[in-house]
Amino acid sequence: MPVLTSSLKKDFVVLDATKKATLEPCDGTLYQRLDRDYNGFSGCELISYHEFTTDWPSWEKHPHGDEIVILLSGHMTFVLESADGDREVELTTPGDYVVVPADVWHTARAHESSRMLFVTPGEGTEHRPA
């Protein structure tokens, strides 16, 4: 069995519905390939790394599962929308994380340059402007 090694700065990891891991180059066609090559991303999760220096320009939600977001460095505030009003979750220390429940609109604000690790159930992800 081959061992997969790379860097999340270069390649993201897709866990398919059987939990088989596949490396996918992080490039301009990544999300089109995910939809095309993984049956609309049904039952899959994307393990990804992102760096932020500004607030997110949009809100997003993932209707088919919870998203796990782990702070690696920096300071981010996640904003989760609810019927009772927005809930803010501060991530300030490496290792802090938030579990965004399925189908909850969320966005994030960067207080400084920040790095984060995401485990995202991407099927049916929706976006709207912030």
Backbone as numpy.savetxt, mean C-alpha at the origin, in Angstrom:
# Nx Ny Nz CAx CAy CAz Cx Cy Cz
13.90 -25.31 -5.36 13.05 -24.14 -5.36 13.94 -22.90 -5.36
13.76 -21.98 -6.34 14.60 -20.78 -6.37 14.24 -19.82 -5.24
15.25 -19.15 -4.74 15.06 -18.13 -3.72 15.00 -16.78 -4.42
13.98 -15.99 -4.12 13.83 -14.67 -4.72 14.54 -13.64 -3.85
15.38 -12.84 -4.45 16.01 -11.74 -3.73 16.04 -10.52 -4.64
15.88 -9.36 -4.06 15.92 -8.11 -4.79 15.85 -6.99 -3.76
15.39 -5.84 -4.17 15.16 -4.70 -3.30 13.77 -4.16 -3.60
13.01 -3.83 -2.57 11.68 -3.25 -2.79 11.75 -1.90 -3.47
12.94 -1.29 -3.51 13.10 -0.04 -4.26 13.11 -0.31 -5.75
13.37 -1.56 -6.13 13.48 -1.94 -7.54 12.32 -2.84 -7.98
11.99 -3.82 -7.16 10.95 -4.81 -7.48 9.98 -4.93 -6.32
8.68 -4.89 -6.63 7.67 -5.19 -5.62 7.42 -6.70 -5.64
6.71 -7.19 -4.63 6.39 -8.62 -4.55 4.88 -8.78 -4.61
4.44 -9.68 -5.47 3.02 -10.04 -5.54 2.85 -11.39 -4.87
1.94 -11.47 -3.89 1.52 -12.75 -3.35 0.20 -13.07 -4.02
0.19 -14.15 -4.82 -1.05 -14.49 -5.51 -2.00 -15.21 -4.57
-3.13 -15.65 -5.08 -4.17 -16.27 -4.26 -3.68 -17.55 -3.58
-2.66 -18.21 -4.14 -2.09 -19.41 -3.51 -0.92 -19.07 -2.60
-0.63 -17.77 -2.47 0.47 -17.22 -1.67 1.84 -17.50 -2.27
1.89 -17.72 -3.58 3.15 -17.81 -4.31 3.65 -16.39 -4.54
4.94 -16.17 -4.26 5.54 -14.85 -4.41 6.17 -14.71 -5.79
5.90 -13.55 -6.44 6.48 -13.22 -7.74 7.01 -11.80 -7.67
8.23 -11.61 -8.18 8.79 -10.26 -8.26 8.22 -9.55 -9.46
7.86 -8.29 -9.29 7.38 -7.45 -10.38 8.17 -6.16 -10.39
8.84 -5.85 -11.50 9.59 -4.59 -11.58 8.69 -3.39 -11.28
9.20 -2.50 -10.45 8.47 -1.29 -10.10 8.76 -0.25 -11.18
7.87 -0.19 -12.17 8.05 0.75 -13.28 6.70 1.33 -13.67
6.67 2.10 -14.72 5.46 2.81 -15.14 4.32 1.93 -15.60
4.57 0.65 -15.86 3.49 -0.24 -16.32 3.08 -1.26 -15.24
3.60 -1.09 -14.03 3.34 -2.06 -12.96 1.85 -2.33 -12.76
1.06 -1.28 -12.55 -0.34 -1.50 -12.19 -1.16 -2.07 -13.35
-0.82 -1.74 -14.58 -1.48 -2.36 -15.72 -1.16 -3.85 -15.78
0.11 -4.20 -15.52 0.51 -5.62 -15.52 -0.19 -6.39 -14.41
-0.32 -5.76 -13.24 -0.97 -6.46 -12.13 -2.40 -6.85 -12.49
-3.15 -5.91 -13.07 -4.53 -6.22 -13.48 -4.55 -7.29 -14.56
-3.67 -7.17 -15.54 -3.66 -8.08 -16.69 -3.16 -9.48 -16.31
-2.06 -9.55 -15.58 -1.39 -10.83 -15.36 -1.86 -11.58 -14.12
-2.65 -10.94 -13.27 -3.09 -11.57 -12.03 -4.61 -11.54 -11.90
-5.31 -11.73 -13.02 -6.77 -11.86 -12.99 -7.43 -10.71 -12.24
-7.09 -9.47 -12.63 -7.66 -8.31 -11.96 -7.18 -8.16 -10.53
-6.09 -8.84 -10.19 -5.48 -8.85 -8.87 -6.36 -9.54 -7.84
-7.27 -10.39 -8.31 -8.19 -11.13 -7.45 -7.42 -12.04 -6.49
-7.64 -11.85 -5.18 -7.01 -12.68 -4.16 -5.54 -12.41 -3.93
-4.99 -11.39 -4.55 -3.56 -11.09 -4.45 -3.30 -9.95 -3.47
-2.06 -9.92 -2.97 -1.58 -8.78 -2.20 -0.30 -8.26 -2.84
-0.10 -6.97 -2.73 1.11 -6.34 -3.23 1.95 -5.88 -2.04
3.20 -6.33 -1.99 4.15 -5.88 -0.98 4.98 -4.80 -1.66
4.90 -3.57 -1.15 5.55 -2.46 -1.84 6.21 -1.50 -0.85
7.12 -0.71 -1.40 7.88 0.28 -0.65 7.67 1.63 -1.33
7.39 2.65 -0.53 7.21 3.99 -1.10 7.87 5.02 -0.20
8.40 6.06 -0.83 8.97 7.20 -0.11 8.05 8.40 -0.37
7.83 9.20 0.67 6.95 10.36 0.57 7.65 11.59 1.12
7.52 12.69 0.39 8.01 13.98 0.89 6.86 14.99 0.97
5.71 14.61 0.39 4.52 15.48 0.40 3.29 14.64 0.76
2.20 15.33 1.04 0.93 14.65 1.31 0.46 13.90 0.08
-0.32 12.85 0.30 -0.89 12.12 -0.82 -1.86 13.04 -1.56
-1.89 12.98 -2.89 -2.81 13.83 -3.65 -4.22 13.24 -3.77
-4.43 12.04 -3.19 -5.74 11.40 -3.34 -6.07 10.55 -2.12
-7.33 10.15 -2.08 -7.81 9.16 -1.13 -7.88 7.83 -1.87
-7.82 6.72 -1.13 -7.99 5.41 -1.74 -8.70 4.48 -0.77
-9.26 3.40 -1.33 -9.84 2.35 -0.49 -9.67 1.02 -1.20
-9.60 -0.03 -0.40 -9.39 -1.39 -0.89 -10.56 -2.25 -0.42
-11.52 -2.52 -1.29 -12.74 -3.19 -0.85 -12.59 -4.67 -0.50
-11.47 -5.30 -0.88 -11.37 -6.75 -0.71 -10.39 -7.18 0.37
-10.07 -6.29 1.31 -9.21 -6.70 2.42 -8.57 -5.52 3.12
-8.05 -5.81 4.30 -7.35 -4.81 5.09 -5.97 -4.54 4.47
-5.52 -3.29 4.58 -4.18 -2.92 4.15 -3.33 -2.68 5.39
-2.09 -3.19 5.37 -1.15 -2.98 6.46 -0.08 -2.01 5.97
0.15 -0.94 6.73 1.14 0.07 6.36 2.10 0.23 7.54
3.40 0.05 7.27 4.42 0.08 8.31 5.39 1.22 8.03
5.60 2.06 9.03 6.56 3.16 8.90 7.98 2.62 9.06
8.84 2.92 8.09 10.24 2.54 8.17 11.09 3.71 8.66
10.72 4.93 8.26 11.41 6.13 8.74 10.51 7.33 8.49
10.75 8.41 9.24 10.00 9.64 9.03 8.83 9.80 9.98
7.83 10.54 9.50 6.64 10.85 10.31 5.48 11.06 9.35
4.46 10.22 9.46 3.27 10.29 8.60 2.02 10.28 9.48
0.99 10.95 8.99 -0.33 10.86 9.61 -1.28 10.23 8.60
-1.88 9.11 8.98 -2.90 8.49 8.14 -4.25 9.02 8.58
-5.09 9.35 7.60 -6.43 9.85 7.85 -7.40 8.83 7.31
-8.24 8.28 8.19 -9.23 7.27 7.81 -10.62 7.89 7.94
-11.38 7.83 6.88 -12.71 8.43 6.85 -13.72 7.48 7.50
-14.62 8.05 8.33 -15.70 7.25 8.91 -16.95 8.11 9.03
-18.06 7.48 9.28 -19.32 8.20 9.42 -19.28 9.15 10.62
-18.44 8.83 11.60 -18.32 9.65 12.81 -17.29 10.77 12.66
-16.70 10.89 11.49 -15.65 11.88 11.27 -14.32 11.21 11.00
-13.38 11.97 10.49 -12.07 11.43 10.15 -11.31 11.04 11.41
-10.60 9.93 11.32 -9.73 9.47 12.41 -8.30 9.60 11.93
-7.45 10.22 12.74 -6.04 10.38 12.39 -5.19 9.41 13.20
-4.25 8.78 12.50 -3.33 7.84 13.13 -1.92 8.33 12.85
-1.19 8.68 13.91 0.18 9.17 13.78 1.14 7.99 13.75
2.04 8.00 12.78 3.13 7.03 12.71 4.42 7.84 12.85
5.11 7.67 13.98 6.26 8.52 14.29 7.56 7.76 14.53
7.47 6.49 14.84 8.63 5.69 15.19 8.75 4.52 14.22
9.94 4.25 13.69 10.07 3.09 12.81 9.46 1.84 13.45
8.65 1.15 12.67 7.93 -0.01 13.17 6.49 0.29 13.51
6.12 1.57 13.70 4.71 1.91 13.90 3.94 1.48 12.65
2.73 1.02 12.86 1.92 0.61 11.71 0.45 0.93 11.94
-0.28 0.89 10.84 -1.73 1.03 10.88 -2.31 -0.08 10.00
-3.40 -0.67 10.47 -4.17 -1.60 9.66 -5.40 -0.83 9.21
-5.46 -0.56 7.91 -6.60 0.16 7.34 -7.66 -0.87 7.00
-8.83 -0.82 7.65 -9.86 -1.82 7.38 -10.33 -1.78 5.92
-10.76 -2.92 5.45 -11.28 -3.02 4.09 -12.38 -1.99 3.86
-12.38 -1.41 2.67 -13.42 -0.50 2.20 -13.47 0.84 2.95
-12.37 1.22 3.61 -12.30 2.51 4.30 -11.45 3.46 3.47
-12.02 4.62 3.14 -11.26 5.64 2.43 -10.16 6.15 3.34
-8.95 6.32 2.77 -7.83 6.82 3.56 -6.86 7.61 2.68
-6.14 8.50 3.35 -5.09 9.29 2.73 -4.00 9.47 3.77
-2.92 10.16 3.39 -1.83 10.34 4.35 -1.17 11.70 4.15
-0.65 12.22 5.25 0.10 13.48 5.24 1.52 13.21 5.69
2.47 13.74 4.94 3.89 13.60 5.28 4.35 14.82 6.05
4.89 14.60 7.23 5.42 15.70 8.04 6.90 15.91 7.79
7.53 14.89 7.21 8.93 14.94 6.81 9.14 13.80 5.81
10.29 13.75 5.20 10.59 12.67 4.28 10.39 11.33 5.01
9.57 10.45 4.42 9.19 9.21 5.10 9.24 8.04 4.14
9.56 6.88 4.71 9.58 5.62 3.96 8.62 4.65 4.61
7.85 3.93 3.75 6.82 3.04 4.27 6.77 1.74 3.49
6.38 0.67 4.19 6.16 -0.65 3.61 4.66 -0.92 3.62
4.13 -1.37 2.48 2.69 -1.62 2.33 2.43 -3.08 1.99
1.38 -3.63 2.59 0.83 -4.93 2.20 -0.62 -4.62 1.81
-0.86 -4.63 0.49 -2.11 -4.10 -0.04 -2.89 -5.15 -0.82
-4.16 -5.37 -0.42 -5.04 -6.20 -1.24 -5.60 -5.33 -2.37
-4.96 -5.39 -3.51 -5.22 -4.40 -4.56 -6.46 -4.55 -5.39
-7.11 -5.72 -5.35 -8.28 -5.92 -6.21 -9.36 -4.88 -5.93
-9.79 -4.20 -6.97 -10.89 -3.23 -6.86 -10.53 -1.92 -6.18
-9.24 -1.64 -6.02 -8.83 -0.39 -5.38 -9.45 0.80 -6.10
-9.97 1.75 -5.33 -10.56 2.97 -5.88 -9.78 4.18 -5.39
-9.78 5.24 -6.20 -9.13 6.50 -5.84 -10.09 7.67 -6.07
-9.89 8.74 -5.32 -10.59 10.00 -5.55 -9.65 11.13 -5.13
-9.82 12.31 -5.68 -8.93 13.42 -5.33 -9.03 13.78 -3.85
-7.93 14.24 -3.29 -7.91 14.68 -1.89 -8.52 16.06 -1.79
